[in-house]
């Protein structure tokens, strides 16, 4: 179950920060609507790495669609294997 709190709870920010864990962000609301999320730095780094990987995979797939796919033998030859 998501941990949702009004932004006014940040008056006692140390208590709010104690609740932040990996895979368990704290969501803050403003005027009853979602406004912010507080996540663990390790989790943020993983999310950034995931986005970067997915971006590179998409670039590779786009390149393959435009220029054609390589066979396994072609890849091994290009890598010198």
Biopython code that builds the backbone (N, CA, C, O; Angstrom):
import numpy as np
from Bio.PDB.StructureBuilder import StructureBuilder

atoms = [
    (1, "UNK", "N", (0.847, -1.178, 0.000)),
    (1, "UNK", "CA", (0.000, 0.000, 0.000)),
    (1, "UNK", "C", (0.892, 1.240, 0.000)),
    (1, "UNK", "O", (1.822, 1.323, 0.802)),
    (2, "UNK", "N", (0.626, 2.207, -0.886)),
    (2, "UNK", "CA", (1.481, 3.382, -0.952)),
    (2, "UNK", "C", (1.421, 4.223, 0.326)),
    (2, "UNK", "O", (0.395, 4.300, 1.003)),
    (3, "UNK", "N", (2.547, 4.842, 0.622)),
    (3, "UNK", "CA", (2.661, 5.704, 1.797)),
    (3, "UNK", "C", (2.420, 7.139, 1.328)),
    (3, "UNK", "O", (3.309, 7.774, 0.760)),
    (4, "UNK", "N", (1.207, 7.643, 1.575)),
    (4, "UNK", "CA", (0.801, 8.957, 1.095)),
    (4, "UNK", "C", (0.570, 9.875, 2.284)),
    (4, "UNK", "O", (-0.124, 9.527, 3.239)),
    (5, "UNK", "N", (1.175, 11.062, 2.198)),
    (5, "UNK", "CA", (1.062, 12.023, 3.292)),
    (5, "UNK", "C", (0.832, 13.422, 2.727)),
    (5, "UNK", "O", (1.267, 13.721, 1.615)),
    (6, "UNK", "N", (0.157, 14.271, 3.479)),
    (6, "UNK", "CA", (0.048, 15.662, 3.045)),
    (6, "UNK", "C", (1.400, 16.351, 3.202)),
    (6, "UNK", "O", (2.179, 16.015, 4.094)),
    (7, "UNK", "N", (1.665, 17.304, 2.338)),
    (7, "UNK", "CA", (2.946, 17.995, 2.369)),
    (7, "UNK", "C", (3.187, 18.689, 3.708)),
    (7, "UNK", "O", (4.335, 18.923, 4.085)),
    (8, "UNK", "N", (2.135, 19.012, 4.414)),
    (8, "UNK", "CA", (2.282, 19.668, 5.722)),
    (8, "UNK", "C", (3.012, 18.776, 6.722)),
    (8, "UNK", "O", (3.560, 19.277, 7.704)),
    (9, "UNK", "N", (3.030, 17.452, 6.488)),
    (9, "UNK", "CA", (3.771, 16.545, 7.370)),
    (9, "UNK", "C", (5.275, 16.802, 7.335)),
    (9, "UNK", "O", (6.005, 16.333, 8.208)),
    (10, "UNK", "N", (5.741, 17.542, 6.331)),
    (10, "UNK", "CA", (7.172, 17.836, 6.249)),
    (10, "UNK", "C", (7.627, 18.784, 7.356)),
    (10, "UNK", "O", (8.825, 18.996, 7.539)),
    (11, "UNK", "N", (6.689, 19.346, 8.084)),
    (11, "UNK", "CA", (7.084, 20.145, 9.251)),
    (11, "UNK", "C", (7.929, 19.291, 10.189)),
    (11, "UNK", "O", (8.836, 19.786, 10.858)),
    (12, "UNK", "N", (7.615, 18.011, 10.222)),
    (12, "UNK", "CA", (8.382, 17.043, 11.008)),
    (12, "UNK", "C", (9.074, 16.109, 10.013)),
    (12, "UNK", "O", (8.810, 14.908, 9.971)),
    (13, "UNK", "N", (9.975, 16.703, 9.207)),
    (13, "UNK", "CA", (10.563, 15.964, 8.082)),
    (13, "UNK", "C", (11.386, 14.756, 8.509)),
    (13, "UNK", "O", (11.480, 13.789, 7.753)),
    (14, "UNK", "N", (11.986, 14.781, 9.698)),
    (14, "UNK", "CA", (12.792, 13.625, 10.113)),
    (14, "UNK", "C", (11.935, 12.378, 10.232)),
    (14, "UNK", "O", (12.392, 11.283, 9.907)),
    (15, "UNK", "N", (10.713, 12.524, 10.689)),
    (15, "UNK", "CA", (9.817, 11.368, 10.799)),
    (15, "UNK", "C", (9.405, 10.875, 9.418)),
    (15, "UNK", "O", (9.312, 9.669, 9.188)),
    (16, "UNK", "N", (9.160, 11.797, 8.508)),
    (16, "UNK", "CA", (8.785, 11.413, 7.142)),
    (16, "UNK", "C", (9.949, 10.684, 6.482)),
    (16, "UNK", "O", (9.746, 9.653, 5.841)),
    (17, "UNK", "N", (11.166, 11.205, 6.631)),
    (17, "UNK", "CA", (12.335, 10.586, 6.002)),
    (17, "UNK", "C", (12.626, 9.199, 6.560)),
    (17, "UNK", "O", (13.158, 8.349, 5.847)),
    (18, "UNK", "N", (12.290, 8.958, 7.807)),
    (18, "UNK", "CA", (12.486, 7.621, 8.392)),
    (18, "UNK", "C", (11.633, 6.574, 7.692)),
    (18, "UNK", "O", (11.958, 5.387, 7.720)),
    (19, "UNK", "N", (10.549, 7.002, 7.068)),
    (19, "UNK", "CA", (9.640, 6.058, 6.407)),
    (19, "UNK", "C", (10.063, 5.715, 4.977)),
    (19, "UNK", "O", (9.549, 4.765, 4.386)),
    (20, "UNK", "N", (10.992, 6.483, 4.428)),
    (20, "UNK", "CA", (11.459, 6.235, 3.058)),
    (20, "UNK", "C", (12.398, 5.033, 3.068)),
    (20, "UNK", "O", (13.368, 5.001, 3.825)),
    (21, "UNK", "N", (12.107, 4.055, 2.231)),
    (21, "UNK", "CA", (12.931, 2.854, 2.102)),
    (21, "UNK", "C", (13.010, 2.481, 0.630)),
    (21, "UNK", "O", (12.259, 2.996, -0.198)),
    (22, "UNK", "N", (13.935, 1.573, 0.318)),
    (22, "UNK", "CA", (14.012, 1.071, -1.057)),
    (22, "UNK", "C", (12.689, 0.388, -1.386)),
    (22, "UNK", "O", (12.166, -0.397, -0.595)),
    (23, "UNK", "N", (12.160, 0.701, -2.564)),
    (23, "UNK", "CA", (10.863, 0.186, -3.035)),
    (23, "UNK", "C", (9.694, 0.638, -2.169)),
    (23, "UNK", "O", (8.616, 0.047, -2.224)),
    (24, "UNK", "N", (9.899, 1.670, -1.381)),
    (24, "UNK", "CA", (8.819, 2.196, -0.543)),
    (24, "UNK", "C", (8.956, 3.717, -0.421)),
    (24, "UNK", "O", (9.342, 4.234, 0.627)),
    (25, "UNK", "N", (8.632, 4.427, -1.519)),
    (25, "UNK", "CA", (8.722, 5.887, -1.467)),
    (25, "UNK", "C", (7.596, 6.475, -0.622)),
    (25, "UNK", "O", (6.604, 5.808, -0.331)),
    (26, "UNK", "N", (7.765, 7.707, -0.244)),
    (26, "UNK", "CA", (6.709, 8.453, 0.427)),
    (26, "UNK", "C", (6.186, 9.466, -0.589)),
    (26, "UNK", "O", (6.950, 10.250, -1.152)),
    (27, "UNK", "N", (4.889, 9.438, -0.811)),
    (27, "UNK", "CA", (4.255, 10.367, -1.734)),
    (27, "UNK", "C", (3.653, 11.510, -0.933)),
    (27, "UNK", "O", (3.006, 11.293, 0.093)),
    (28, "UNK", "N", (3.872, 12.725, -1.410)),
    (28, "UNK", "CA", (3.348, 13.903, -0.736)),
    (28, "UNK", "C", (2.260, 14.534, -1.596)),
    (28, "UNK", "O", (2.388, 14.631, -2.816)),
    (29, "UNK", "N", (1.196, 14.957, -0.940)),
    (29, "UNK", "CA", (0.096, 15.594, -1.647)),
    (29, "UNK", "C", (0.043, 17.079, -1.307)),
    (29, "UNK", "O", (0.458, 17.511, -0.232)),
    (30, "UNK", "N", (-0.473, 17.832, -2.246)),
    (30, "UNK", "CA", (-0.738, 19.264, -2.032)),
    (30, "UNK", "C", (-2.169, 19.497, -2.494)),
    (30, "UNK", "O", (-2.525, 19.181, -3.630)),
    (31, "UNK", "N", (-2.973, 20.042, -1.620)),
    (31, "UNK", "CA", (-4.392, 20.274, -1.907)),
    (31, "UNK", "C", (-5.093, 18.985, -2.341)),
    (31, "UNK", "O", (-5.956, 18.998, -3.219)),
    (32, "UNK", "N", (-4.708, 17.873, -1.712)),
    (32, "UNK", "CA", (-5.362, 16.594, -1.978)),
    (32, "UNK", "C", (-4.922, 15.892, -3.250)),
    (32, "UNK", "O", (-5.482, 14.853, -3.601)),
    (33, "UNK", "N", (-3.937, 16.431, -3.946)),
    (33, "UNK", "CA", (-3.458, 15.821, -5.191)),
    (33, "UNK", "C", (-1.982, 15.474, -5.080)),
    (33, "UNK", "O", (-1.227, 16.165, -4.395)),
    (34, "UNK", "N", (-1.577, 14.421, -5.742)),
    (34, "UNK", "CA", (-0.177, 14.014, -5.732)),
    (34, "UNK", "C", (0.717, 15.127, -6.252)),
    (34, "UNK", "O", (0.442, 15.713, -7.300)),
    (35, "UNK", "N", (1.783, 15.417, -5.523)),
    (35, "UNK", "CA", (2.670, 16.507, -5.929)),
    (35, "UNK", "C", (4.135, 16.072, -5.975)),
    (35, "UNK", "O", (4.871, 16.492, -6.869)),
    (36, "UNK", "N", (4.567, 15.246, -5.035)),
    (36, "UNK", "CA", (5.982, 14.885, -4.923)),
    (36, "UNK", "C", (6.119, 13.439, -4.469)),
    (36, "UNK", "O", (5.193, 12.838, -3.925)),
    (37, "UNK", "N", (7.317, 12.903, -4.715)),
    (37, "UNK", "CA", (7.672, 11.585, -4.197)),
    (37, "UNK", "C", (9.071, 11.683, -3.609)),
    (37, "UNK", "O", (9.963, 12.281, -4.211)),
    (38, "UNK", "N", (9.260, 11.108, -2.453)),
    (38, "UNK", "CA", (10.583, 11.047, -1.839)),
    (38, "UNK", "C", (11.040, 9.597, -1.950)),
    (38, "UNK", "O", (10.389, 8.686, -1.439)),
    (39, "UNK", "N", (12.176, 9.398, -2.629)),
    (39, "UNK", "CA", (12.688, 8.043, -2.827)),
    (39, "UNK", "C", (14.097, 7.938, -2.259)),
    (39, "UNK", "O", (14.807, 8.935, -2.126)),
    (40, "UNK", "N", (14.484, 6.725, -1.930)),
    (40, "UNK", "CA", (15.839, 6.422, -1.471)),
    (40, "UNK", "C", (16.813, 6.695, -2.624)),
    (40, "UNK", "O", (16.495, 6.409, -3.778)),
    (41, "UNK", "N", (17.981, 7.238, -2.324)),
    (41, "UNK", "CA", (18.958, 7.580, -3.361)),
    (41, "UNK", "C", (19.362, 6.342, -4.160)),
    (41, "UNK", "O", (19.514, 6.425, -5.379)),
    (42, "UNK", "N", (19.536, 5.221, -3.514)),
    (42, "UNK", "CA", (19.908, 3.990, -4.221)),
    (42, "UNK", "C", (18.832, 3.618, -5.244)),
    (42, "UNK", "O", (19.142, 3.207, -6.362)),
    (43, "UNK", "N", (17.576, 3.766, -4.852)),
    (43, "UNK", "CA", (16.480, 3.464, -5.764)),
    (43, "UNK", "C", (16.457, 4.467, -6.925)),
    (43, "UNK", "O", (16.194, 4.082, -8.064)),
    (44, "UNK", "N", (16.724, 5.722, -6.653)),
    (44, "UNK", "CA", (16.786, 6.736, -7.703)),
    (44, "UNK", "C", (17.882, 6.402, -8.702)),
    (44, "UNK", "O", (17.673, 6.497, -9.912)),
    (45, "UNK", "N", (19.048, 6.011, -8.206)),
    (45, "UNK", "CA", (20.154, 5.635, -9.095)),
    (45, "UNK", "C", (19.770, 4.456, -9.982)),
    (45, "UNK", "O", (20.105, 4.434, -11.166)),
    (46, "UNK", "N", (19.067, 3.473, -9.415)),
    (46, "UNK", "CA", (18.630, 2.317, -10.204)),
    (46, "UNK", "C", (17.629, 2.738, -11.279)),
    (46, "UNK", "O", (17.681, 2.250, -12.408)),
    (47, "UNK", "N", (16.724, 3.641, -10.926)),
    (47, "UNK", "CA", (15.745, 4.118, -11.910)),
    (47, "UNK", "C", (16.436, 4.857, -13.044)),
    (47, "UNK", "O", (16.087, 4.671, -14.210)),
    (48, "UNK", "N", (17.410, 5.692, -12.714)),
    (48, "UNK", "CA", (18.155, 6.412, -13.743)),
    (48, "UNK", "C", (18.895, 5.444, -14.664)),
    (48, "UNK", "O", (18.891, 5.615, -15.883)),
    (49, "UNK", "N", (19.530, 4.426, -14.078)),
    (49, "UNK", "CA", (20.263, 3.436, -14.874)),
    (49, "UNK", "C", (19.308, 2.661, -15.774)),
    (49, "UNK", "O", (19.643, 2.356, -16.919)),
    (50, "UNK", "N", (18.132, 2.346, -15.268)),
    (50, "UNK", "CA", (17.136, 1.626, -16.060)),
    (50, "UNK", "C", (16.680, 2.466, -17.240)),
    (50, "UNK", "O", (16.568, 1.961, -18.357)),
    (51, "UNK", "N", (16.419, 3.731, -17.003)),
    (51, "UNK", "CA", (15.999, 4.624, -18.076)),
    (51, "UNK", "C", (17.097, 4.745, -19.127)),
    (51, "UNK", "O", (16.822, 4.718, -20.327)),
    (52, "UNK", "N", (18.339, 4.879, -18.673)),
    (52, "UNK", "CA", (19.463, 4.989, -19.603)),
    (52, "UNK", "C", (19.589, 3.722, -20.451)),
    (52, "UNK", "O", (19.799, 3.804, -21.661)),
    (53, "UNK", "N", (19.460, 2.551, -19.819)),
    (53, "UNK", "CA", (19.538, 1.285, -20.544)),
    (53, "UNK", "C", (18.408, 1.176, -21.565)),
    (53, "UNK", "O", (18.647, 0.806, -22.714)),
    (54, "UNK", "N", (17.189, 1.492, -21.159)),
    (54, "UNK", "CA", (16.056, 1.408, -22.082)),
    (54, "UNK", "C", (16.215, 2.378, -23.253)),
    (54, "UNK", "O", (15.826, 2.064, -24.378)),
    (55, "UNK", "N", (16.776, 3.538, -22.995)),
    (55, "UNK", "CA", (17.029, 4.506, -24.060)),
    (55, "UNK", "C", (18.027, 3.952, -25.066)),
    (55, "UNK", "O", (17.825, 4.069, -26.275)),
    (56, "UNK", "N", (19.114, 3.342, -24.565)),
    (56, "UNK", "CA", (20.121, 2.760, -25.459)),
    (56, "UNK", "C", (19.547, 1.587, -26.246)),
    (56, "UNK", "O", (19.855, 1.427, -27.427)),
    (57, "UNK", "N", (18.722, 0.770, -25.609)),
    (57, "UNK", "CA", (18.095, -0.350, -26.313)),
    (57, "UNK", "C", (17.176, 0.156, -27.427)),
    (57, "UNK", "O", (17.143, -0.406, -28.522)),
    (58, "UNK", "N", (16.438, 1.215, -27.135)),
    (58, "UNK", "CA", (15.562, 1.794, -28.155)),
    (58, "UNK", "C", (16.382, 2.350, -29.313)),
    (58, "UNK", "O", (16.002, 2.186, -30.472)),
    (59, "UNK", "N", (17.505, 3.007, -29.016)),
    (59, "UNK", "CA", (18.383, 3.514, -30.076)),
    (59, "UNK", "C", (18.893, 2.368, -30.937)),
    (59, "UNK", "O", (18.929, 2.474, -32.163)),
    (60, "UNK", "N", (19.282, 1.285, -30.304)),
    (60, "UNK", "CA", (19.777, 0.123, -31.043)),
    (60, "UNK", "C", (18.704, -0.500, -31.909)),
    (60, "UNK", "O", (18.968, -0.891, -33.046)),
    (61, "UNK", "N", (17.494, -0.597, -31.380)),
    (61, "UNK", "CA", (16.407, -1.175, -32.156)),
    (61, "UNK", "C", (16.053, -0.276, -33.340)),
    (61, "UNK", "O", (15.796, -0.760, -34.442)),
    (62, "UNK", "N", (16.042, 1.031, -33.103)),
    (62, "UNK", "CA", (15.762, 1.971, -34.194)),
    (62, "UNK", "C", (16.825, 1.858, -35.284)),
    (62, "UNK", "O", (16.503, 1.856, -36.472)),
    (63, "UNK", "N", (18.084, 1.764, -34.880)),
    (63, "UNK", "CA", (19.179, 1.606, -35.837)),
    (63, "UNK", "C", (19.014, 0.316, -36.635)),
    (63, "UNK", "O", (19.225, 0.298, -37.848)),
    (64, "UNK", "N", (18.640, -0.750, -35.958)),
    (64, "UNK", "CA", (18.456, -2.035, -36.641)),
    (64, "UNK", "C", (17.307, -1.968, -37.636)),
    (64, "UNK", "O", (17.388, -2.548, -38.719)),
    (65, "UNK", "N", (16.241, -1.264, -37.277)),
    (65, "UNK", "CA", (15.120, -1.127, -38.211)),
    (65, "UNK", "C", (15.536, -0.349, -39.460)),
    (65, "UNK", "O", (15.114, -0.666, -40.572)),
    (66, "UNK", "N", (16.377, 0.683, -39.256)),
    (66, "UNK", "CA", (16.791, 1.524, -40.379)),
    (66, "UNK", "C", (17.887, 0.882, -41.227)),
    (66, "UNK", "O", (17.857, 0.966, -42.455)),
    (67, "UNK", "N", (18.849, 0.244, -40.572)),
    (67, "UNK", "CA", (20.028, -0.272, -41.275)),
    (67, "UNK", "C", (20.029, -1.781, -41.435)),
    (67, "UNK", "O", (20.867, -2.325, -42.155)),
    (68, "UNK", "N", (19.111, -2.462, -40.782)),
    (68, "UNK", "CA", (19.044, -3.913, -40.862)),
    (68, "UNK", "C", (19.716, -4.575, -39.672)),
    (68, "UNK", "O", (20.626, -4.022, -39.055)),
    (69, "UNK", "N", (19.249, -5.755, -39.373)),
    (69, "UNK", "CA", (19.758, -6.512, -38.233)),
    (69, "UNK", "C", (21.040, -7.238, -38.625)),
    (69, "UNK", "O", (21.252, -7.551, -39.797)),
    (70, "UNK", "N", (21.882, -7.501, -37.651)),
    (70, "UNK", "CA", (23.098, -8.280, -37.881)),
    (70, "UNK", "C", (22.863, -9.714, -37.415)),
    (70, "UNK", "O", (22.153, -9.954, -36.438)),
    (71, "UNK", "N", (23.458, -10.646, -38.117)),
    (71, "UNK", "CA", (23.376, -12.045, -37.688)),
    (71, "UNK", "C", (24.355, -12.252, -36.537)),
    (71, "UNK", "O", (25.211, -11.405, -36.281)),
    (72, "UNK", "N", (24.223, -13.366, -35.854)),
    (72, "UNK", "CA", (25.135, -13.690, -34.755)),
    (72, "UNK", "C", (26.570, -13.791, -35.269)),
    (72, "UNK", "O", (27.506, -13.356, -34.597)),
    (73, "UNK", "N", (26.739, -14.359, -36.449)),
    (73, "UNK", "CA", (28.086, -14.476, -37.034)),
    (73, "UNK", "C", (28.680, -13.103, -37.325)),
    (73, "UNK", "O", (29.871, -12.888, -37.102)),
    (74, "UNK", "N", (27.878, -12.184, -37.815)),
    (74, "UNK", "CA", (28.359, -10.834, -38.101)),
    (74, "UNK", "C", (28.769, -10.100, -36.823)),
    (74, "UNK", "O", (29.750, -9.357, -36.807)),
    (75, "UNK", "N", (28.012, -10.318, -35.767)),
    (75, "UNK", "CA", (28.331, -9.695, -34.486)),
    (75, "UNK", "C", (29.655, -10.263, -33.955)),
    (75, "UNK", "O", (30.513, -9.509, -33.495)),
    (76, "UNK", "N", (29.818, -11.573, -34.017)),
    (76, "UNK", "CA", (31.061, -12.199, -33.541)),
    (76, "UNK", "C", (32.263, -11.711, -34.342)),
    (76, "UNK", "O", (33.330, -11.463, -33.780)),
    (77, "UNK", "N", (32.091, -11.573, -35.649)),
    (77, "UNK", "CA", (33.180, -11.086, -36.488)),
    (77, "UNK", "C", (33.526, -9.644, -36.128)),
    (77, "UNK", "O", (34.702, -9.294, -36.026)),
    (78, "UNK", "N", (32.513, -8.813, -35.937)),
    (78, "UNK", "CA", (32.734, -7.404, -35.587)),
    (78, "UNK", "C", (33.422, -7.273, -34.249)),
    (78, "UNK", "O", (34.206, -6.347, -34.043)),
    (79, "UNK", "N", (33.140, -8.194, -33.327)),
    (79, "UNK", "CA", (33.755, -8.169, -32.001)),
    (79, "UNK", "C", (35.095, -8.914, -31.954)),
    (79, "UNK", "O", (35.783, -8.905, -30.934)),
    (80, "UNK", "N", (35.449, -9.547, -33.054)),
    (80, "UNK", "CA", (36.705, -10.281, -33.107)),
    (80, "UNK", "C", (36.687, -11.569, -32.317)),
    (80, "UNK", "O", (37.700, -11.975, -31.748)),
    (81, "UNK", "N", (35.541, -12.206, -32.282)),
    (81, "UNK", "CA", (35.420, -13.474, -31.543)),
    (81, "UNK", "C", (35.530, -14.680, -32.463)),
    (81, "UNK", "O", (35.450, -15.818, -32.000)),
]
sb = StructureBuilder()
sb.init_structure("model")
sb.init_model(0)
sb.init_chain("A")
sb.init_seg("    ")
for serial, (resi, resn, name, xyz) in enumerate(atoms, 1):
    if name == "N":
        sb.init_residue(resn, " ", resi, " ")
    sb.init_atom(name, np.array(xyz, "f"), 0.0, 1.0, " ", f" {name:<3s}", serial, name[0])
structure = sb.get_structure()
